[in-house]
Amino acid sequence: MAIEKINIEKFLQLANQYPVIDVRSPGEFMHAQIPGACSLPLFNDEERKIVGTIYKQQGREAAIKIGLDFFGIKMKKMVEEAEAIIGSRQHTNCLLVHCWRGGMRSAAVAWLLDMYGFKIFTLSGGYKAFRNWVLKQFDTAHNLKILGGYTGSGKTLLLQELYSKGYPVIDLENLANHKGSAFGAIGENPQPAQEMFENLLAIKLNEVNKPNLNTSSSLPHTSGIWLEDESQRIGKLIIPNAFWDKMRNSPVYFLEIPFEERLNYLIATYGNFEKEKLAEAIERIQKRLGGLETKQALHFLSENNIRECFSILLKYYDKLYLKGLSNRKNYESLLNIIPCQSVNSAVNVNKLTLKAA
């Protein structure tokens, strides 16, 4: 079979059907990868370093020779690993292969797997081409609708409700493994690297610009992409500037829910977390919260008076959110207020979609 070199658009299209094989070193893969890719490294991190050094000092031919020493003993194992990767995919023997720049590493593995009998597609430009595609997604025009509301408004639940009804949705906090506040890391997996977060966001943007195939809804995907109103920083991660600017200039649909209702929701959501982790989160915002409020919040927490502790914190976050909201240019023209009686996604989603229609 002939090895086919394809561009990034075709590569990502085929990635919906066939496994993606990343032949870069484990360190490169762990830092960031094309979402869903499988790691099948030609060289480990040390071998890559050796080959790279020889390439710089002695040239291409010498690097290839030392590379063959590493590659030769791995051939059988790499074929077996490729078989295992493709084993769960029925009725296909196709594999998508890439390295960093679409050079010798992907060519070597593609040759081996093609010789064995797989149909191989390689990515022209490699992972670098994918990264260029990622950055272009943030510069592309998008029709965004921003779901706003004070802390405790159940915005994540509402995004899930919107998605179930067929609306295009991107949950930035889910991609970032962080709920956005000082308490956002509690109960979450470690955050991805910044580059990986951008990769995930770009793939999601590409997906939601197509109809939602998970529902029977005929709702046109041109109705706009729903996202939660966020600070540019989510934990340690930064929403890319170009995309952040688009968010800040998009209409905001603000859920106006009574303080006590939101407080009840937060107690139910966070009240059972470990006191030590809650205390650490409170201490992290001490400078902004204020010495007296911090002392009171920690005191109430130590007495297991979660309601009074969270009440102090919720007032702080309300002020913080209002400041961020009003910092938008022409924010009053972008703001659409939706009065809601409680944190009830099934009820509130109807009010939201009517307002946004």
Backbone torsions as a table, in degrees:
resi	resn	phi	psi	omega
1	MET	NA	144.5	179.1
2	ALA	-83.3	138.6	175.5
3	ILE	-77.9	132.0	-176.9
4	GLU	-109.2	124.3	176.5
5	LYS	-94.8	127.0	-174.7
6	ILE	-129.1	160.9	179.5
7	ASN	-81.8	174.2	-173.3
8	ILE	-65.1	-38.0	-178.9
9	GLU	-62.6	-46.1	178.4
10	LYS	-66.5	-37.8	-179.9
11	PHE	-60.1	-47.9	-178.8
12	LEU	-68.4	-32.3	176.6
13	GLN	-64.8	-45.2	179.8
14	LEU	-71.0	-23.9	180.0
15	ALA	-63.8	-18.8	175.4
16	ASN	-72.3	-16.9	-176.7
17	GLN	-113.1	-36.3	-170.9
18	TYR	-120.2	153.9	178.6
19	PRO	-65.7	144.1	175.4
20	VAL	-101.9	127.1	-179.1
21	ILE	-109.4	118.1	178.5
22	ASP	-100.3	112.9	-174.9
23	VAL	-97.5	10.2	174.7
24	ARG	-68.5	171.8	-178.1
25	SER	-67.5	159.4	178.9
26	PRO	-55.6	-38.6	179.9
27	GLY	-64.0	-42.3	177.2
28	GLU	-62.9	-43.1	-178.3
29	PHE	-66.0	-43.6	-177.5
30	MET	-64.8	-32.7	179.7
31	HIS	-65.1	-49.1	178.7
32	ALA	-170.4	149.7	-179.4
33	GLN	-151.4	171.4	171.3
34	ILE	-66.7	123.3	-177.5
35	PRO	-52.2	130.2	179.9
36	GLY	92.2	-7.3	-178.2
37	ALA	-70.9	153.1	175.5
38	CYS	-105.7	139.4	-179.5
39	SER	-86.6	123.1	174.7
40	LEU	-138.5	75.2	-170.2
41	PRO	-69.6	134.4	173.0
42	LEU	-69.9	-43.5	177.4
43	PHE	-123.6	147.3	169.2
44	ASN	-78.0	179.1	-173.7
45	ASP	-61.7	-40.5	-179.1
46	GLU	-69.6	-42.3	178.5
47	GLU	-62.6	-41.1	177.9
48	ARG	-59.8	-42.5	179.6
49	LYS	-62.0	-43.1	-179.7
50	ILE	-63.7	-47.8	-179.3
51	VAL	-62.6	-41.7	179.6
52	GLY	-63.8	-39.5	179.6
53	THR	-66.5	-44.0	178.9
54	ILE	-64.3	-38.1	178.4
55	TYR	-59.2	-44.5	-178.5
56	LYS	-70.3	-37.4	-173.5
57	GLN	-89.5	-33.4	-173.1
58	GLN	-121.6	-14.3	176.9
59	GLY	108.2	176.0	-172.8
60	ARG	-63.2	-47.9	-175.1
61	GLU	-61.7	-43.1	179.7
62	ALA	-65.1	-37.7	179.1
63	ALA	-66.4	-39.4	179.1
64	ILE	-63.4	-41.3	-178.8
65	LYS	-62.9	-46.4	179.2
66	ILE	-68.0	-33.3	177.2
67	GLY	-63.5	-36.7	179.0
68	LEU	-66.5	-32.2	175.9
69	ASP	-60.3	-41.1	179.6
70	PHE	-74.3	-39.5	-172.8
71	PHE	-72.7	-41.7	-171.8
72	GLY	-55.7	-43.3	-176.7
73	ILE	-76.2	-8.9	-177.2
74	LYS	-101.3	-7.5	-169.3
75	MET	-56.5	-49.5	-177.3
76	LYS	-61.8	-45.6	-178.7
77	LYS	-63.0	-38.5	-179.4
78	MET	-66.3	-38.7	176.7
79	VAL	-63.3	-43.8	-179.7
80	GLU	-64.9	-38.7	178.2
81	GLU	-67.9	-36.8	177.0
82	ALA	-65.1	-38.8	176.7
83	GLU	-62.6	-40.4	180.0
84	ALA	-66.5	-38.9	179.7
85	ILE	-64.6	-43.1	-176.6
86	ILE	-83.2	-11.6	-175.0
87	GLY	-59.3	-32.2	-178.5
88	SER	-81.6	-9.0	179.7
89	ARG	-99.0	116.8	-177.9
90	GLN	-83.7	149.6	172.4
91	HIS	60.9	34.9	174.5
92	THR	-151.7	147.1	170.5
93	ASN	-127.5	24.7	-176.9
94	CYS	-92.5	140.5	176.4
95	LEU	-135.0	141.6	175.7
96	LEU	-104.2	124.6	-173.0
97	VAL	-120.9	137.2	174.5
98	HIS	-149.2	156.4	170.9
99	CYS	-124.0	-149.4	-176.4
100	TRP	-76.0	-50.5	-177.6
101	ARG	-119.9	10.4	-178.3
102	GLY	75.4	34.8	-175.0
103	GLY	-105.1	-133.1	-169.7
104	MET	-69.0	-34.2	-177.2
105	ARG	-64.8	-48.3	179.7
106	SER	-68.8	-34.2	179.0
107	ALA	-64.0	-40.4	-179.1
108	ALA	-66.2	-47.5	-179.0
109	VAL	-68.5	-38.2	178.1
110	ALA	-61.4	-42.6	177.9
111	TRP	-59.2	-46.0	-178.7
112	LEU	-62.4	-49.6	-176.0
113	LEU	-70.6	-32.9	175.7
114	ASP	-66.4	-42.8	179.6
115	MET	-61.7	-35.2	-179.3
116	TYR	-72.4	-26.5	177.1
117	GLY	129.5	1.0	175.5
118	PHE	-77.2	151.5	169.5
119	LYS	-88.3	120.6	-171.2
120	ILE	-115.1	132.4	169.7
121	PHE	-115.5	132.2	176.4
122	THR	-113.7	149.9	-176.3
123	LEU	-88.3	117.3	176.3
124	SER	-65.1	122.1	-178.5
125	GLY	89.1	-9.1	175.0
126	GLY	61.1	-157.0	-178.3
127	TYR	-59.1	-30.7	178.3
128	LYS	-60.9	-38.4	177.0
129	ALA	-65.8	-37.9	176.8
130	PHE	-62.8	-43.5	179.9
131	ARG	-63.3	-38.2	176.2
132	ASN	-62.8	-39.3	177.3
133	TRP	-65.0	-41.0	179.2
134	VAL	-57.0	-50.4	-176.5
135	LEU	-64.4	-31.8	178.2
136	LYS	-67.4	-28.7	-179.4
137	GLN	-63.8	-30.1	-178.5
138	PHE	-79.4	-21.5	177.7
139	ASP	-86.9	-16.6	-178.6
140	THR	-70.2	145.6	177.8
141	ALA	-68.1	133.6	177.5
142	HIS	-133.5	142.2	174.9
143	ASN	-89.1	100.8	-174.7
144	LEU	-105.9	144.5	172.5
145	LYS	-126.5	123.3	-172.3
146	ILE	-100.7	124.1	178.3
147	LEU	-89.1	111.3	-177.7
148	GLY	-108.8	172.9	-180.0
149	GLY	149.5	150.3	178.8
150	TYR	-63.0	162.2	177.0
151	THR	-53.0	136.7	179.3
152	GLY	89.9	11.3	-179.4
153	SER	-86.1	-1.7	178.7
154	GLY	72.2	36.5	-175.8
155	LYS	-65.7	-36.6	179.3
156	THR	-64.3	-42.0	176.9
157	LEU	-61.1	-37.2	-179.4
158	LEU	-69.7	-36.9	174.7
159	LEU	-60.9	-41.0	178.3
160	GLN	-64.0	-38.3	178.4
161	GLU	-67.1	-41.0	176.9
162	LEU	-61.3	-44.0	-180.0
163	TYR	-62.0	-40.9	-178.9
164	SER	-64.8	-22.2	179.1
165	LYS	-93.5	3.0	174.2
166	GLY	98.5	4.0	179.0
167	TYR	-78.9	142.5	174.8
168	PRO	-66.3	127.8	-174.8
169	VAL	-137.2	140.0	168.7
170	ILE	-125.0	120.8	178.5
171	ASP	-96.7	93.6	-176.7
172	LEU	-61.5	-37.4	-179.1
173	GLU	-67.3	-34.0	177.1
174	ASN	-67.9	-41.6	177.9
175	LEU	-64.6	-33.6	-176.8
176	ALA	-88.9	-6.2	-174.3
177	ASN	53.0	47.2	-177.5
178	HIS	-162.6	139.2	-177.7
179	LYS	-90.1	3.4	168.9
180	GLY	99.7	-30.2	-178.3
181	SER	-96.1	-176.4	175.7
182	ALA	-61.6	-21.3	-179.6
183	PHE	-95.0	2.3	-168.9
184	GLY	-68.0	-20.8	-178.6
185	ALA	-85.9	-13.9	-176.4
186	ILE	-66.5	124.9	178.4
187	GLY	80.8	6.1	-178.3
188	GLU	-107.4	158.7	172.2
189	ASN	-72.9	162.4	177.5
190	PRO	-55.9	146.7	180.0
191	GLN	-72.6	148.3	175.2
192	PRO	-72.0	169.1	172.1
193	ALA	-66.1	157.5	179.8
194	GLN	-54.6	-44.0	-179.3
195	GLU	-62.3	-39.6	179.9
196	MET	-68.9	-38.9	176.2
197	PHE	-58.6	-43.7	178.3
198	GLU	-63.7	-40.0	178.1
199	ASN	-61.2	-45.6	-179.7
200	LEU	-63.0	-41.5	-179.3
201	LEU	-66.2	-42.5	-179.8
202	ALA	-63.8	-43.4	177.9
203	ILE	-62.4	-40.9	-179.9
204	LYS	-65.8	-40.8	176.9
205	LEU	-60.0	-41.1	179.1
206	ASN	-65.4	-37.8	-179.6
207	GLU	-68.8	-45.6	-172.7
208	VAL	-76.3	-8.4	173.0
209	ASN	-82.7	9.8	174.4
210	LYS	-120.4	160.0	179.8
211	PRO	-59.5	147.5	178.1
212	ASN	-74.9	107.5	-177.1
213	LEU	-82.0	-4.8	-178.8
214	ASN	-84.6	-3.3	179.0
215	THR	-131.5	167.6	177.2
216	SER	-91.2	6.5	-177.0
217	SER	-65.1	140.1	174.9
218	SER	-97.3	14.0	-178.2
219	LEU	-59.9	127.1	-178.7
220	PRO	-67.5	137.7	-179.0
221	HIS	-70.9	-8.8	177.7
222	THR	-77.2	1.9	-178.6
223	SER	-70.9	-10.6	178.9
224	GLY	114.1	151.8	-179.7
225	ILE	-97.3	126.3	179.9
226	TRP	-90.3	131.7	174.0
227	LEU	-136.7	153.7	174.8
228	GLU	-78.5	143.3	175.4
229	ASP	-65.8	123.7	-175.1
230	GLU	-130.6	158.0	161.4
231	SER	-70.0	160.2	179.8
232	GLN	-64.8	-29.7	178.0
233	ARG	-97.2	127.1	174.0
234	ILE	-116.9	99.0	-171.6
235	GLY	66.1	-122.9	179.3
236	LYS	-93.2	-2.8	-174.1
237	LEU	-98.3	152.8	-178.5
238	ILE	-118.7	128.4	171.9
239	ILE	-66.5	127.5	-177.3
240	PRO	-51.7	138.7	-173.0
241	ASN	-52.8	-47.3	-176.3
242	ALA	-61.0	-40.9	-179.9
243	PHE	-75.0	-37.2	177.6
244	TRP	-59.8	-42.8	178.3
245	ASP	-60.1	-38.8	178.1
246	LYS	-66.1	-39.7	177.7
247	MET	-62.1	-43.8	-176.1
248	ARG	-69.9	-15.7	179.5
249	ASN	-109.8	16.7	179.8
250	SER	-105.3	156.0	-179.9
251	PRO	-62.5	141.0	-179.3
252	VAL	-110.8	127.8	178.1
253	TYR	-106.6	102.9	-167.5
254	PHE	-97.1	117.5	177.3
255	LEU	-80.2	116.4	-180.0
256	GLU	-98.8	99.2	-174.7
257	ILE	-117.9	135.5	-178.4
258	PRO	-53.3	147.2	-177.6
259	PHE	-54.0	-48.8	-175.8
260	GLU	-64.2	-35.6	178.2
261	GLU	-65.2	-42.8	178.9
262	ARG	-67.8	-37.4	177.7
263	LEU	-62.1	-44.1	177.7
264	ASN	-59.7	-40.8	-179.7
265	TYR	-64.3	-43.0	-179.8
266	LEU	-65.8	-39.3	178.2
267	ILE	-62.0	-42.1	179.1
268	ALA	-67.4	-31.9	-176.5
269	THR	-83.1	-44.2	-173.5
270	TYR	-110.5	-11.2	-170.7
271	GLY	-61.7	-24.4	-177.4
272	ASN	-95.8	2.1	177.5
273	PHE	-69.6	159.2	-178.7
274	GLU	-59.6	135.0	-178.9
275	LYS	-60.7	-35.3	-178.6
276	GLU	-61.8	-42.1	-179.3
277	LYS	-70.9	-37.2	176.9
278	LEU	-64.8	-41.7	179.6
279	ALA	-63.8	-41.5	178.1
280	GLU	-61.3	-39.5	179.6
281	ALA	-67.1	-39.8	177.9
282	ILE	-63.2	-42.9	-179.5
283	GLU	-65.2	-29.0	179.7
284	ARG	-66.8	-25.7	-179.1
285	ILE	-106.4	18.5	-175.1
286	GLN	-56.9	-42.6	-177.4
287	LYS	-62.6	-39.4	-178.7
288	ARG	-84.2	-33.8	-179.8
289	LEU	-71.2	-35.6	-177.9
290	GLY	104.7	146.3	-175.8
291	GLY	-61.2	-45.8	-177.4
292	LEU	-65.9	-46.7	-179.1
293	GLU	-63.7	-38.6	178.3
294	THR	-62.7	-45.6	-179.7
295	LYS	-61.3	-43.0	-179.3
296	GLN	-66.9	-43.2	-179.1
297	ALA	-62.2	-44.1	179.3
298	LEU	-66.2	-35.7	177.7
299	HIS	-63.9	-49.0	179.2
300	PHE	-61.9	-38.7	179.2
301	LEU	-63.4	-42.2	-179.6
302	SER	-64.6	-27.5	178.7
303	GLU	-91.4	6.4	-179.2
304	ASN	64.3	24.5	175.6
305	ASN	-92.9	76.7	-173.7
306	ILE	-64.5	-36.4	-177.7
307	ARG	-60.5	-49.4	-178.8
308	GLU	-68.4	-36.3	177.1
309	CYS	-62.1	-51.2	-178.1
310	PHE	-69.1	-27.9	177.7
311	SER	-62.6	-42.5	177.4
312	ILE	-62.1	-45.6	-177.7
313	LEU	-67.3	-38.3	-178.3
314	LEU	-66.7	-39.1	176.4
315	LYS	-61.2	-39.5	178.1
316	TYR	-63.4	-47.6	-177.4
317	TYR	-69.7	-29.9	174.9
318	ASP	-61.6	-45.4	179.2
319	LYS	-64.0	-41.2	-179.2
320	LEU	-64.9	-43.1	-179.3
321	TYR	-67.3	-42.1	179.9
322	LEU	-60.9	-38.5	177.9
323	LYS	-63.6	-45.5	178.6
324	GLY	-64.0	-37.5	179.1
325	LEU	-65.2	-45.2	-176.1
326	SER	-75.4	-13.2	178.3
327	ASN	-76.6	-10.2	176.0
328	ARG	-67.2	145.7	172.5
329	LYS	-71.4	132.6	179.3
330	ASN	54.8	38.9	-174.4
331	TYR	-63.5	-30.0	-178.5
332	GLU	-64.6	-34.0	178.7
333	SER	-76.5	-21.4	179.4
334	LEU	-89.3	-17.2	-170.7
335	LEU	-86.6	128.9	175.4
336	ASN	-123.9	108.6	-175.7
337	ILE	-87.2	132.2	-179.2
338	ILE	-123.1	101.0	179.2
339	PRO	-65.3	130.7	178.7
340	CYS	-133.8	143.5	-176.6
341	GLN	-82.3	-28.1	-175.8
342	SER	-156.1	175.3	175.8
343	VAL	-85.3	87.2	-176.7
344	ASN	-136.8	99.7	-173.2
345	SER	-64.0	-35.7	-179.0
346	ALA	-64.3	-37.1	178.5
347	VAL	-80.7	-45.1	-173.1
348	ASN	-69.3	-27.7	179.9
349	VAL	-65.2	-33.1	178.0
350	ASN	-68.1	-42.5	177.1
351	LYS	-63.3	-39.1	-178.0
352	LEU	-66.4	-49.3	-176.1
353	THR	-68.7	-32.5	175.5
354	LEU	-64.7	-42.4	179.4
355	LYS	-65.8	-36.9	-174.9
356	ALA	-87.1	-7.4	-176.9
357	ALA	-64.4	NA	NA
